[in-house]
């Protein structure tokens, strides 16, 4: 029953829009075309930012720069009870949802979803946001340059989520 209702939502919305537009004597096709053009303008404005982030993430992963950056941190991480396979996730998550999901899948495949790393990765994925990606896309679309406050707040929230996941899993609360 629920699946049937879910399948009917979009057609019902479309039908409702057509009925309201007809009732108000609006040119539905013209409004649709204008909406599509506005959407294309938005994509045109956002595309350079998406391309820049995608290339940056690809370079980080393919060149091994991420591993080089993590090498000096390994002893500190072990003392704090942080598995080293979580750190790439913490770095990638604010940048890209797709890249961070591939890191999580690697953690699940190597350590398992019920391992310490798997639990931390699950919490981090659920409690954090692709902060830099989201800010880049949203603020790039409206051409806003002053993002410092939003960026700081987003990164603090991500940091708190990561620290909380580490504490919860190490205390065996989760």
N, C-alpha and C positions, 0 to 999 in steps of 0.2 A: 504494500500500500504506500509506504513512504517513498519507495523508488518511483512509483507512478506519479506521485505528487511532485517530486523533484524533476522528473522529466517534463512535466507540464508547466513549470514555472516560466521558462523563457517564452514558449508560445503564448501563454496567457499574457505576459507583459507586452509582447509585440501586438497582440490583438487589442489590448487595452490602449496602447499608444495610438493605434490606427483609429479606434473608435473615438477617442478624445480629439484627435486631430481632425477627423471628419466632422465631428460635432461643432468644432470651432472654426471649420472651413479653412484649414491650413493646407498648404501644398506639401504633403508628406515627402514626396520624392525630392523636392528642392531642399527641404530641411535636412533630409538624409545626406544628400550630396554635400551640403555645407558642413555637416558634422564630419564627414569623411575627409574633406579638405582641411578642416581644423586639426583632425587627428594626424594627417600627413605632415602638416606644419610642425606639430609637436615632435613627431618622429624625426623630422629633418633637424630640428634644434637639438634633440637629445643624442642623436647618433654619434657625433664625435666623442662625447663623454663615454658612451658605452664602449666604443671602439678602443679608446685609450685605456680604460680599466681592463678590458678583456686582454689586450696585448700585454699590459703590465703583469697581470696575473700569470699569463702564459710564460712570460720571461722568468718570473720568480720561480715557477715550478720547473721549467725545462732546463734552466742553467745550473740548478743546484744551489743558487744563492741562498735559499731558505735554509738548507742544511749547513752552509758555511756560517750563517748568522747564529744558528742554534748551538753549534759546537761548544763555544765557551760557556754557555748557560747550563749545560748538562749537570755538572756537579751541584749547582745551586738548586736546580729543579728537583733533583733526587732528595736533597735535604728537606725540601718543603713538601714532599709527598706528591709531586706533580709528575705524572708519566710524561716522558719526552715526546710521545706521539700526540699529545694533546696540544702542544705548543703550535705546530703548524695550523691546527684548527683555530686557535685563538688569534693567529695572525691573519688567516684567510677569511674568517667569518665576517669581519667588518667590510671586507672588500667585495666578496662574491658569494652568493648563495650556492651556485653550481660548484665552484671550486671547493667550498667548505663541505658540501655534501659528498664530493669525491673523497675528501680526507676522512670523513666519518665512515664511509663505506670501507676504506682501507683499514681503519681501526677495527671495524666490525669483523672484517675478513681475517685480520691477523690476531686480534686479541679476543674477539667475541663481544656480543652486545651486553652480556652480563658481567663483563670484566670491569675493573676499576676505570680503565680508559673508556670503555664502551658506555658506562653509566655517565661519566663526566661529559663525554661527547654528546650524548643524548640531551642532557640538561643544557649544555651550552647552545646546541642547535635550537632548542625550544625557547630559551630565555634571552637570546641575543638577536640583534637585527643586523642586516647588511648595511651598517650605518654609513660608511663612506660612499657606497654605491647608491643608496637611497638619496643621500644629500646631493651627490653629484647629479643624479638624474632630475630630482625635483627642482633644485635651485638652478641647474643648468637650463631647464625648460623655461623658467621665468626670468632668466638672466640676472639673478640676484647674486651679488658678490660677497655680502657680509654674512658669513655662515659660522663665524667663530663660536658664538654661544650655542648654537644647535649642535655643532660638531663636538664641542666639549661635553655637553650634556649627554649626547648619544654614546660617546666613547666611555664616559664614566659609568653609564648604565650597563654597557657591555662588560666593562671591567668588573663591576659588582656582581654581575651574573656569573662570570667565570670564577671569581673567588668564591662565591657562594656554592657553586657546583663542586669545587675542589673540597671545600669544608664539609659539605653534606656527604659526599662520597667517602672521604677519609674518616669521618666520624661514624660511618656505616649507618647513617640515618636513611639513606636511600640505597 
